[in-house]
Structures are given as C-alpha cells and as structure tokens.
Amino acid sequence: MRLTDAHPEAALTLPASTLIFRSQGPQVAVVENNRISLRKIKIGRDFGSIIEVLSGVTAADQVVTVPSDSFADGIEVRVAEPAKTTAQNAEAAK
C-alpha cells in the first residue's frame, strides 16, 4: 500500500513562544537585514510547546524566539550572538 498524499520531507517546527496572535492571524517575527519582518504563517499540528508550521517561513529564516507585542514591520534590531557553552569556553581557553 502506498500513501499518495504523504510528504517525505520533515515538517518545520518552531517553539510556541515564537507565535504572535493578531487580528491578521498567527504570525512570527523574522529578522531580515537587521529589521523585523512579520510573516503570516499557517499552523499545522500543535504539540504544546512546539508547533508545526505549514507555510510562511523556511528553515533558513532567523525567527525571533520571544517577540514583543509591540513588534512591527521595519523595526531595526540587533541580533545577539549565542552564548558560548562550557565546552566552547574550555576550548577557547586552551
């Protein structure tokens, strides 16, 4: 038996904390050229702390993990570098 409607590619998931709920529907904030771009998304399955995204963003997009309610298109932002782990600090000290 073959499932003709099955999609072999993995679903894109995001933390639920990335969601912005507005009258236009669910959105996420994406950073493009150090500016916020609000993207309308289509939500698939809800796994509680993680949601499946069917359209609106790609795995290559820089999504804001905890967006502010005051975010709007075009706001300039500065992307912080990720904190180094203990192992990375130990390696840098060598």
Secondary structure by P-SEA (a helix, b strand, c coil): ccccccccbbbbbbcccccccccccbbbbbbcccbbbbbbbbbccccccbbbbccccccccccccccccccccbbbbbbbcccccaaaaaaaac
